[in-house]
Amino acid sequence: MEALSDEFKLEMQRRMLRIRAFDERASKMVKRGHIPGTVHTSIGQEAQVVGATMALGDNDYMTGNHRSHGHPIGKGSPLGPLMAELQGKAAGVCKGKGGSLHLADFNVGSLGESGIVGSSIPIAMGAALSSSVLGRDTVALAFFGDGAANQGVLYESMNMSGVWNLPVIFLCENNQYALSTPAHTVTSGVISERAAGFGIPGVRVEDGQDVLAVYEAVSTAVARARRGEGPTLIEVVTYRYNEHSEGLRLGTDYRPADEREAWLQKDPLVLFREHLIANGHTAEEMDALEASIVAEVDEAVAFSEASPWPDASVAFDDLYTDSEYAA
C-alpha cells in the first residue's frame, strides 16, 4: 500500500469520530423517545467501516445492513439529513420513509440498507453487473454481518459474480454475534476461506480495529476489481460495544464478562488517535478535532428538529406502481 497523506489519515479519524458521536447521540435519542423504534449502532466498529468506505471512490457503490448509519458517514454523507431520516422527518435522505433500517443516500453511492438479513448483498452484485454491462469503471461493495454469512443469497451472489467476473466486494463485518448468537456456535470454519469454493480470493483482516489494515485489504480488492479481475470476499474481525440494538434487554449471559472489557482496550478511535500523536500531531489538536465533531452532531440534531414531518399526501410518492389508495 502506498503511503497515505497526513491529511487523509486525519480524515479517517474525523469520519470515525463522526460515526461514534452520531451513534452515541442516536442511542440517547431513542431512549428519550426522540427517534421511533430502535437503532443499531456501530460503536466499536468504526475502523472497519471507515477503512472500507474510504477505500472506495466517489462514484463507487455500496449496500449496507441493519447496522449501517456509519457507512454513508464513512463515505462522506452529511450528518443532518441522516439524523432527520432516523427521526422520520421530511428533510431526511429518504424523506423520512426509510428510517434507521432502510436509509439510502444515492449522493454518496449508498444504494440502501435493510433489516432483512443478507438482502442487500444481491443489490450490490446488481450494481456491479450494471457497471460491467455499461463499461463503467465503478466497483460495488456489499456489507453484511456474520449472521448473514450462512445465508444462501451470499453464495448465489458470489457464484454469479465469479462466473461473470464482476467488480464487487463482499465484506463480512464479523463482530462475532448475530444478535445474541455467538458466531462460533453456528458457523463452521473460517468465513473468508469459503471464497475458495467460488474461485475468488478470500481475505481475513484479523485486527478490524486497525483502520489502516482494513483500508489496505479493501483497497487491494478495489484495485483488483477495477482491473477486471473480479470479486473478493473479505472478512473483518471486529466488535460492537453496545447491545444488538438500543433498548434491547437480553441480559449479559451471552457475552463473557471480561470479553467486552478486553475489546474496549482496542477502541479504534483511541488507537488511531495515539497513532496520529505518535506521527506528529498533538493531544490538543486531537481534542479540538473531537470537540468539532460534537458540534457537528449538535448541528445535525438541530437540523433534524427544525425539519417538518412529512405530509400524509406524499405517502404514496416514489413508488414503482400507482396505488389504488393514493387517490
N, C-alpha and C positions, 0 to 999 in steps of 0.2 A: 504493500500500500504506500502510495506517495505521501510525503509529509503534508499534514494538514496545517493550514494557516492558523495563526493565533486567533484571528477574527472568527474563523469557522468553529474553532473549539469553544470560544466564548458563546457563540450562537447555540451550540449544543447544550451548554449549561443553561442558557436563557430559556430554551424550549423545555428542558427537563423541569426547571423551576416553574414554568407556566403550567405544565401539566399537574405538578404537585399542588400548587396553590389553587388552581381551578378545581381539582377534585376535592381538596380539603374543604373549600367553600361549598361545593355542591353537596358534600356529605352533611354539613351543618344545615344547609337549606332544606334538605329532605327531612331532617329530624325536627325542624321548626315548622314543617308544613308548607314551605315556600316552593317546593318542587313536588308535583304529584307523583305518586307511585314510589319508585326507588331508583337508585343509580348504582352502577358497578364501577368502582374506582380502580385506577391503575397505579395507586400509590405503592411504591416499591418496584414497579416495573418500568420506570421512566427511561432507563438506559436502553432497554430493549426496544421501546417504541421510537425514541429519537434516533438511536443508531440505525434503525431500519429505514425510517422515513426520510432522514437526511441523506441516505444513500441513493434515494430516488431523484429523478429530475423533475423540474416543474411540470412537465407535461405527462409524466407517468401516472398510472392509475393505482388505486389500492382499494381493497374492501376490508371491512372490519367485522367485529362480532359484538356481543353484548357488552364487552368491556372496552369501549372504543372512543371515549371522549378525547383521549390523548392522541390518537392517530392524526386527526385533522390538525390539532395543535402542533404536533411534531412536523407536519408538512407546511405549516405557516398560516393556518386559518385564524382569522381574528377572533378574539375571545367573546366579544359582545353578542354576535348572532348565535354562537354556540350556547351561551348561557341562556339566551332568550328561547332557544329551542328546548332546552331542558325544562323551562317553565311553561312551555306551550304557548309562547307569545307570537304575535304576527310577524315580528322582526326576526324570528328565528331562521336558521339556514333552510329549514323545510316549512317555513311559515307556521310553525307550531304544530305540524301534523305528524312529525316523526318522533319527537321526544327523545329521551335518553337512549332508548334501544334501537331506534331506526333513523338516526340522523345521517345526513349526507351533505357534503359540500363539494359540488362539482367544480368550484373555482380552484380547488387545490387537488383535484383528481380523486376525491373521495367519493366512490360510487355508491356507498351505502353500507350500513351495518345492520345486523339482525340478531334478535334474540333466539332465533331458530338455529340450533347447533349445527354448524357446518354449512349453512345455506348460502353464505356469501362466497364460498370457495369457487363454485362454477361461474359466478358472475365475473370474478377476476379472470378466470380462464376465457370467458367470452370476450372480455375486453382485450385480452392478448390475441385471441383469434381475429378480432376485428383489426387490430394493429397489423397482424401478419397479412391478412387479405388485402388491406388498403395500402400496404407497403410503408407504414409509418414506423418511425424509429422510437417507439414507445414500449414500455415494459409495464406489466401489471403485477401487483403483489397482494397475495391473499393472507391476511392474518387469521389464525384460528388457535383455539386453546387445546391443551392436552385432552380435554374431554371430547373434542371433535376429531381427535387423531384416529378413532376407531369407526368413524362414520364412512359408509360406503361411498358417499359422494366425493370424498377426498381422493379415493383410489380410482374412481371413474375419471375424475378430473386429471389426476397425474398420468393415467394411462393415455387419455386422449391428447394431453399436452405433449407427452413423449412421442406419440405416433405422429403428431402434426408439427413437432419441434417448435412449440410456441414460446414466446418471450414472457414467461410467467414464473414467479417465485412463490412457493408455498412455505409460509413461515409459521411454525408452531410455537406459540407462546406457552412454553411448558412451565407454568407456575406451580405444578405438582399436585394440584387439586382441581377436580371437576366438581364445583360446588363444595361438597364435603367428602368426596370420594378420592382417596389418595391414588395417584396415577399408577403406582406400582401394584395396586390390587386389581386393576382392570386392564392394564396394558402390558402385553408380553414383549420383552426385548426392548431395544432402543429405537425410538420413533424415527430418527434420522436415517437409520440403517434400512428402513423399509423402501427407501428410494431405489435401492439396487434391483428390486423386483420390476422396476419400470425402466431400467437402463438409464437413469439420470443420477446426477451427483446428490449425495446426502451429506450435509454438514451439521455438526453439533457444536454449538457455542456453549462451553461448559460454564463460563462466567458471564451470565447475562446481565450482571450488574456493572459490567465494564462497557461503557458506551462505545469506546474505540474498537473493542473486539467485535461487537455486533456490527458496527459500521463497516469494518473490514470484510466480514463474511458476506454481508448483503451487497456491498459494492462489487465484490468479486462475482457474485451471482448476476447482478445487474449488467456488468460488463459482458459477461458470458452470453446473456440473453440478447443484448444489443448486437453482438457479433453473429447472431443467428444460430447459436449453439444449443438453444432450447432451455427447458425448465430446470429448476433446482429446488430441492427440499431442504429447508433449514430449520433446525430445532434449537431454540434458545432456552436455556435453563435459567429461570428467574423465580420471583416470589412475590405474592401480593401480601401487603402488610395488614390490610383491613379485612373485614368479613367478606364473604362472596358478594353480598350486596348490602347496602346501608340499611340498617334497621332489622336485618335478618338475625334471628336469635337461635343459633344452632348449638350453643354451648361451646366448650373448648376441647371436648374429648377427642375430636378427630385430628387435632394437631398436637404433637408432643409439646409439653410445657416450655421446654427450652429452645424449641425449633425457631419460633418467631424471633426470639431474642438474638439468636445466632445470626439470623438474616438481617436484623436491624443493624448489626455491626458492619454489614456490607451495603449500607444505604448508598445507592448510586449517586445521589446529589452530594453527599458528604465526600465520597471517594473522588469525584471529579473536581470538586472544589479544592481538595488537597492537591490534586494533580496540577490544577491551574496555578495555585500558590507556589508549588514547587518549581513551576516553569515561568516565574517572573511576576505574577500578579500578587497583589497584597490582600490581606484579610479585609481591609477597609473597602477595597474595590468589590470584593465578593459580597460584603454586607450591603453595599449600595445597590448592587445588582439585585439582590434578593428583595430589598425594600421596594425597588422599582416594579418588580413583578407583583408584589402585593397590591401596589397602587393600580396596576393594570387590571387585576381581578376586581378591585373595588369599582373601577370604571365599567367593567363588563356587567357587574351586577346592577349598577345604576342605569346602564343602557337597557338592560332587560326589564327592570322595574318600570322604566318610562315607556316601554313598548306597550301598545294596546293588545287586548285579547283579540283573537281572530273573530270576525263576524260570522254568524251562522250561515250567511248566504254563500260563503266560499267553501262550505263543507264538501261539495262535490266537484270543485275545480281540480284540475290537474289529474283527472282520471283518464284511463285509456279508452273508456267507453262512457257514453251518457247513461245516467241512472234515471230510472222511471220516477225516483223520489226527488230528483233535483228540481223539478218544477214545483 
